[in-house]
Amino acid sequence: MQSAPLSAWLLCPTADAAAPVRFGPYALDLAMNAAPAGEGRLPLVVVSHGSGGSPWSYRGMAGHLVREGFAVLMIEHAGNNSRDNSLGSPTGRLKVEALGHRPRHARLAVDAALGDALAGPRLERDRYAMVGHSAGAYTALAVAGGHAMTVPDDVEDARLFSPDAELEKVAFPVPTERDRRLVAAVLLAPAIGFFLADGALRDVEIPLLVRTAEHDAICSTSKVAEALRSVPDPARVSSREVEGAGHFSFQSPFPPELAHIPPAKDPPGFDRARYQATLCADVTAFLRAIS
């Protein structure tokens, strides 16, 4: 088990006055510790960030979903985030330990949200959805019942581009546990390489909204399509490649002080800010259809 604190933030619709709140370089207008507005249960959406990333790089989508009446649970994956990436690497590779911990983080964060004295009673109790980007999409698929495979940490990065048959000789299953409360998942540029073994997604029975990027050298559309063939009901998968997008184009535009980092950059001609409206509309419609 991982001996590290897990940080998560629950964002809910509220009638209280909001004020700017900063999370490092990211700013959001929030009413801290405010009671949820209205009556009735709020559908819960969990956001899982990419390897070495931050939940706040998806703040635009989170804010949009809250305004649409969802509660959004933002997880900072312990040991694999922008502040502490001891279980990741500069190349974005995940250590075996992180692959096991990430799905557990989702379950623990949901349990904590449901147990929160202020907001917990307003949340839907036995169901939630996930939005995951890159390694966050790996996390969602593992929670949904996907059977992931990986290779030992001491296998050199260069060998990861070896023929699949060579990697299969050293690959082994990642121990994860399915959470049947997960009822739908949005997969953005999913880190699909962990699910390329035959039948890896045979137990993923929930609806999936999948978006890949035309210019993604990390998680290609063709590999995603290959893995999704093992989903038992293809009719429950809505997949589309986003023209002109890159691997990081699904994140909110970064603040000016982070404009120099690779995740803030897009392929020439792609307008990330403009695409956010389309992405948010697609995600909202998908989540409403299953709620």
N, C-alpha and C positions, 0 to 999 in steps of 0.2 A: 504494500500500500504506500501511497505517496504522503510523506510527512511535510505538507506545505499548505498554507492557507489558500483558500479558493475565493477570489473576489468576483462578485456579480452584482449587478444593479438592475432593479425592477422599475421600469418606466410605465406609468399608467395615466390614462386621461384624468384630469382633475380640474376643478373649478377655481382652485387657488391661483393667485397671481404668480407668474413666473418671473425669474430674474436670471441673468447670465451666470452660468456655473462652468468652471474650467476643469477639465481632466487633462492635465499636462497641456499640450498645445491645442487641444480641441475644446471648443466652447459650445454650450447648449443652453437654451432658455428652459429652466426647470423650476418647479416649486418643490423644494426638498422636503421629504417626509410628509407630503400632503396626502390626504385621504382621496381615494378614487372617486370620481364623479359618478352621478347617476345611480341606477339600481340594476340588479341582475348580474349575472356572471360575465366576466371578461374572458374572451379566448386568449390563450397564452401562446406567445411565439418566442422561441429561444434562438438567439443569434450566436453562431460559433465562428470566430475569426480564423484567418489563415495562420500558417506557421510563422511565429515570430511577430505577429501582428497585434492589433489593438481592437477591442470591440467598438471603439469610438470612430474608427474609420468607416463604420456603417451607420453613423449617427443620422444621416439623411433619411435612410430607409426606416430606421427605428422611429424617428419623429413622425414620419408619414403614417406608419402603422398605428402609432398611439393616437394621432388625430383621427384615424379611421375607426377607433374604438377597440383596438387590441391592447393587451398588456404585453410588453416586450422585455424579455430577460436577457441582459447583456452579460456574457461570461468573459472573463479574462483567464485564459487557460494557464494554470500554474506551471511554470517552467518552460513555457513555449509562447511567450508574449514579448512585446517590444521592450519591456522593462527587465525581463529575466528570460532569456532564451537558452537556458542551460540544457534543455532537452531537445533543442533544435540545432541548427547550424546556419552559417552565413549563406549556404547554397539553398536553404529552405528544406533540407532533408530532416525528417523526424526520426529521433531515436526510438527504439522499440518501446522503451518505457512510456514515452509520450503517446504512442498509439494506443496503449492500454488505458492510460489515464484519461484521455480526452472524452471518450464516451461516458466514463464514470463521472466526470465533471458535470456533464449535462444532467444526469439523473440527480446528483447531489444538489445542484443549483435549483432544479425544479422542486425537489423536496423542501428546500429551504424557503423558496418563494411561497409554496402552499402553506407552510407553517408560519409565515410572517403574520404578526398580530394585526397589523393595519390593513394590508392589502390581500393577504392570503384568503380570507373569507369571500372575497369578490372574484376569485379566479375559478375558472372551470377546473374541476377536481381531477378528472380521470383522462384528460386528453390535452395534448399540446402539439404544436407544429414546430419545425426548425427551419431556419435559414442558415446555410453554411456556405462559406466561400473557400475554395481550394482545400486545405486541410480541414477546414470547418465542414465542408461537404463530405469528406471522409468520415468525420465525426458523426454526422447525421446518418449516413448509410450504416455505420457500425451500430448505432443506437436502433436503427430500423431492422436489424437482423442480418446485415451483410456479413459475410465471412471473409475477413481480410487476411492477406498473406504479406509477409515482409521478409527481409534478409537480415542477418546479423549486423550490428553496428560497425563491426570492423571490416565489412566489405567496402572496398574503396568506391568512391563516387563514380569513377570512370567505368567500373564494372556494371553499374546500373543500366548502361546502354548496351550491354551484351545481349545476344539473342535470348528470347524468353526461355528457351530450353536450358540454357546455361544457368540462368538465375533460379529456375525451378529446382536445381540440384541442391541449393542451399536455403531455399525458402521454407518458412514454417508459419503456422497459423498464429494470428494475434488473438490472445484471450480477451474477448469482450462479451458483454451481456446485453441482450436485447431488452428494450423497454417498450412494452406494448401500449403504453400511454401515448407514444408518438403516433400521430394519425396522418401526418403529411410532412413533406420536406421539399424545400427549395434548394437546389444544388447549383451553385454558381462556379464555373470553371473548376469542376470537382477534381480533386487529387485521386484519380480513378485507378492508378496503377496498382493499388492494394487489392483491387477487386477484379483482376483479369483472369484469375484461375477459373476453370470450368465450374459453372453453377455458383459462383461466389455470391450472387444476388438472388438466389433462388427463394430465399425466405423474406425478401423485401416486398411486402404486399400492399404498401401504402401508396397513395398518389404522389407522384414526383413531378415537380416543375424544374426543368433542366435548361440552363443557359450556358453555352460554350462561346469561346471567342475565336474569331477568324484567325487572328495573329497570336495564338497562344502556343509558345514553344514548350510550355511546361505540362499542360493538360489538354492534349489535342482533341478535337471533335471526333476524330476517327477512333481513338482509344476509348473515349466515353461511349460511343455507339457500340463498340465491341463488347464492353462490359455490360451495358444495359440489355443486351440480348438475353441475359440469363434472368432478367426480371420475369416473374411468372405471368403477369398480365400486362403486355405492352400497351394496352389501351389506357392504362393508368399513368402512362408517362407522356408528358408534353415537353418535347425537346426542340430547341432552336439554336442555331449558331448566329451570334450577333456580328453583323458585317462591320469590319473595320476595327473591332475591339481587340484589346490585348488581355493578358491574364489578370491584370489589376484593375481593369476598366469598370468592374462592378462595384468598386468601393466609392464612397462619397469623395468629392474633390477635397484634396488636402489643404490645410491652411498654408499661407504663404511661406512660413518658416520651414515647412517640410517639402516645399516644391522641388527640392533637389534630389530627393530620395527616389529610387526606382519605382516603388509602388505608386508614386504620384504622377508618373509619366504614362502617356498613351501612344499608340501608333500614330504617325502623322495623319491628320485629317479627322481623327475621331474626337467627338465632343462629349466628354464624360458628363459634364453638368447637364447637357441637354438629354442624354440617354437616361439619366436618373429618373426623369418623369415617366418614361416608358417602362423602365424596370419596376418602379414602385407600383404603377398601375397593374402590370402583369401579376406581380406578387400578391397584391391586394385582392384582385379578382380570383386568383387561385385559392387563397386562404378562405375567402368568403364562400366559395363553392363547397368547401369541405367542412365548414363550421356549422 
